[in-house]
Amino acid sequence: MFVDNNIKKHNSAAWFAKVNQDVQSEPFYRQIKGQILKAISSRAFLPEDVFLSEVEIAKITGVTRVTVRQATNELVAEGVLIREKGKRPRVAKPKTIVHFLELAGISQYIEHGNSRYACRVLNAKYELTTSEIAQLLRIQKNRMVFVLERLRSEGDIVFGWEKTWMNKQFFSGIDRYDFSRESLYHVLKHDYGIVPSYAEGVIDVLVADSINAKIFGIREGTPLVSVHRTVSTEDSRPIQVNHEIYRGDCYSFAFKASNKI
């Protein structure tokens, strides 16, 4: 009989107990959820470890599988557990916080020391703009723009795809830079004297299709965050249009909002 080593090494009885059936106690599923969270926070189960099955937890705690499923559903929704069809749940990796809406370059906001952060340039060239991009950049259709397409990763996990369109009028010669190593916003500020001041755009939540699944190396249906935005200078000159897609299962995205008038 096959026994998963990730499960065998844990003494499940030490972390799970019969639920408190007192009428004034917490609902059973909340008690189960608390026991699971305690086991994970105590590092009895580490990120990527295979967790106990719902049947096993139900047997130990004296509740139904439906009750356990209610608890695990919440933990999956909160990103604590990962559930795949036909497999036992796994403990999710803690999410990295990325301040992706701030106009300073995403690379300096990876909170794991940045040593594993990498940027891969897929495309960096001038091309004729479409009518949609031309309208956002306030230029004529079929004018030349600089197009920069990149993949961002941490370790072996690709977490972001980004495509940027920039007005050639402001950035002549920008194709000579290696943006796998250099910060785009640093180049704009120090070499072109242009400082991005604010951005306007739309954020969408989507699930990975076959194309995105291939780009990120994930399963179809994995949650993603899509951002379309136009970045402008303080005097309201649009300088770039971005379309960014980030993984939603491994990363949390932080931002600040103000009510300055």
C-alpha atoms as one frame of an Amber mdcrd trajectory, in Angstrom:
protein
   0.000   0.000   0.000   1.368   3.424  -0.994   1.686   6.000   1.781   2.502
   9.616   0.888   5.654  10.609   2.794   4.375  14.155   3.238   1.432  12.764
   5.185   3.259   9.942   6.950   5.766  12.287   8.583   3.055  14.256  10.390
   1.352  13.095  13.565  -2.152  14.244  12.694  -3.569  13.337  16.111  -1.322
  15.962  17.712  -2.924  18.773  15.741  -6.570  17.737  15.439  -9.046  16.915
  18.175 -12.730  16.254  18.627 -14.729  19.440  18.155 -16.351  21.148  21.119
 -20.051  20.333  20.885 -21.179  22.807  23.539 -24.106  24.819  22.164 -22.269
  28.052  22.936 -19.084  27.013  21.156 -18.033  28.112  17.684 -19.634  26.387
  14.684 -17.953  23.085  13.929 -16.481  24.207  10.617 -14.862  27.224  12.281
 -13.296  24.967  14.897 -11.937  22.746  12.104 -10.641  25.782  10.246  -8.898
  26.980  13.408  -7.225  23.610  13.931  -5.976  23.572  10.344  -4.609  27.117
  10.624  -2.890  26.247  13.914  -1.228  23.192  12.352   0.048  25.290   9.441
   1.177  28.270  11.545   3.017  25.875  13.875   4.854  24.566  10.790   3.617
  21.033  11.274   2.739  21.369   7.593   5.060  23.415   5.400   4.332  25.173
   2.096   3.793  22.632  -0.714   3.200  19.804   1.796   0.319  17.465   1.016
  -2.345  17.917   3.666  -4.671  15.425   5.320  -7.725  14.416   3.341 -11.166
  15.675   4.348 -12.146  12.112   5.244  -9.209  11.797   7.653  -9.930  15.144
   9.315 -13.599  14.265   9.652 -12.744  10.948  11.327 -10.333  12.550  13.817
 -12.571  15.477  14.745 -15.873  13.588  14.828 -17.706  15.695  12.245 -19.050
  15.035   8.780 -17.029  15.449   5.613 -19.452  18.188   4.561 -18.445  20.197
   7.639 -14.754  19.716   6.875 -15.391  20.736   3.255 -16.967  23.993   4.470
 -13.791  24.775   6.400 -11.421  23.815   3.595 -13.491  25.756   1.043 -12.838
  28.931   3.027  -9.136  28.134   3.309  -8.875  27.503  -0.425 -10.670  30.795
  -1.117  -8.264  32.578   1.248  -5.245  31.055  -0.469  -4.154  28.927   2.497
  -4.787  25.563   0.832  -4.630  24.497  -2.804  -7.109  21.908  -4.035  -6.718
  20.051  -7.325  -9.195  17.553  -8.711  -8.446  14.001  -7.669  -5.649  14.992
  -5.276  -5.274  15.750  -1.601  -5.091  19.458  -0.733  -1.675  21.084  -0.472
  -0.481  23.901   1.747  -0.104  27.050  -0.345   3.052  29.133  -0.382   2.712
  32.435   1.505   1.816  35.228  -0.883   4.403  37.840  -1.746   3.141  41.409
  -1.473   3.737  43.516  -4.584   2.966  47.242  -4.732   2.163  46.910  -8.391
   0.221  50.137  -8.841   3.003  52.418  -7.664   4.915  54.229 -10.406   8.424
  53.223  -9.426   8.990  49.906 -11.156   7.687  46.619  -9.806  11.128  45.053
  -9.373  11.927  46.985  -6.198   8.768  45.768  -4.474   9.439  42.059  -4.392
   9.786  41.417  -0.685  12.099  38.404  -0.753  15.383  40.231  -0.980  15.156
  40.600  -4.777  17.982  38.070  -5.247  15.683  35.653  -7.093  13.852  38.300
  -9.110  14.394  38.243 -12.876  13.003  40.034 -15.897  13.017  38.471 -19.359
  12.503  40.676 -22.417  10.330  38.985 -25.022  10.112  41.923 -27.403  11.688
  45.368 -27.648  11.184  47.171 -30.942   9.520  50.031 -32.783   6.290  49.311
 -34.610   3.258  51.086 -36.042   0.611  51.831 -33.451  -2.997  50.716 -33.565
  -5.854  53.198 -33.411  -6.636  52.197 -29.806  -3.091  52.787 -28.537  -2.786
  55.951 -30.616  -5.891  57.358 -28.971  -4.576  56.611 -25.478  -1.167  58.164
 -26.274  -2.859  61.068 -28.082  -0.929  60.541 -31.295  -1.970  59.838 -34.879
  -2.715  56.294 -35.982   0.175  54.430 -37.647   2.812  56.516 -35.897   5.848
  54.621 -34.600   5.842  53.562 -30.953   8.324  51.599 -28.874   6.862  48.265
 -27.733   8.393  46.471 -24.749   7.119  43.037 -23.716   8.493  41.372 -20.591
   8.058  38.423 -18.255   8.760  38.892 -14.564   9.677  35.984 -12.328  10.897
  35.097  -8.878  12.910  31.928  -8.801  11.253  29.486 -11.179   7.803  31.105
 -10.874   6.691  33.492 -13.603   4.381  35.919 -11.812   3.901  38.749 -14.294
   3.580  39.531 -17.992   3.712  43.130 -19.174   3.425  44.867 -22.519   4.232
  48.582 -22.781   3.672  51.013 -25.643   5.651  54.276 -25.528   5.534  57.422
 -27.649   8.673  57.415 -29.839   8.593  61.213 -29.921   9.627  61.314 -26.264
  11.942  58.292 -26.233  14.081  58.194 -29.352  16.865  55.616 -28.992  15.269
  53.798 -26.073  15.618  50.496 -27.922  19.352  50.496 -27.102  18.717  49.680
 -23.416  18.652  46.196 -21.928  15.461  46.192 -19.886  16.116  42.736 -18.531
  18.701  44.482 -16.319  17.722  48.141 -16.249  14.683  49.756 -14.657  12.441
  51.410 -17.229  11.406  54.202 -14.865  15.027  54.838 -13.876  15.917  55.284
 -17.547  12.941  57.595 -18.126  13.872  59.803 -15.193  17.658  59.946 -15.484
  18.238  59.660 -19.243  15.130  61.334 -20.650  14.204  63.684 -17.831  10.628
  62.402 -17.765   8.985  61.417 -14.487   5.779  59.350 -14.500   3.338  61.148
 -12.222   0.017  59.308 -12.284  -1.856  56.508 -14.000  -5.430  55.829 -14.980
  -6.778  52.434 -15.907  -8.926  49.402 -15.282  -8.294  46.298 -13.158  -9.974
  43.008 -14.079  -9.995  39.562 -12.519  -9.788  36.687 -14.981  -8.879  33.026
 -15.193  -6.026  31.663 -17.257  -6.877  30.479 -20.748  -4.616  28.137 -22.727
  -2.338  31.003 -23.843  -1.870  32.443 -20.349  -1.445  28.962 -18.898   1.478
  28.391 -21.256   3.055  31.789 -20.513   2.913  31.336 -16.740   3.369  27.566
 -16.620   0.086  27.133 -14.731  -3.163  25.252 -15.121  -6.022  26.701 -17.112
  -8.491  28.322 -14.711  -5.836  29.698 -12.347  -6.841  33.195 -11.127  -5.089
  36.167 -12.732  -5.196  39.931 -12.318  -5.247  42.031 -15.495  -4.386  45.735
 -15.466  -4.776  48.199 -18.340  -3.430  51.662 -17.570  -2.121  54.834 -19.162
   0.785  56.564 -17.416   1.155  60.351 -17.681   3.467  63.124 -16.544   2.489
  65.830 -14.068   1.400  68.080 -16.947  -0.934  65.328 -18.236   1.174  64.116
 -21.151   0.510  60.385 -21.718   3.884  58.713 -22.083   3.070  55.021 -22.006
   0.235  52.508 -22.155   0.571  49.265 -20.203  -1.209  45.947 -20.195  -0.103
  43.800 -17.269  -1.196  40.345 -16.132  -0.184  38.911 -12.763  -0.777  35.605
 -11.018  -3.399  35.899  -8.331  -2.663  32.623  -6.566   0.863  33.451  -5.385
   0.838  37.217  -5.004  -1.135  39.875  -3.164  -1.181  43.353  -4.660  -1.063
  46.407  -2.436  -1.730  50.051  -3.231  -2.360  53.369  -1.522  -5.270  55.696
  -2.200  -5.723  59.297  -1.134  -8.461  61.886  -1.210  -6.364  64.886  -2.119
  -8.325  67.658  -3.851
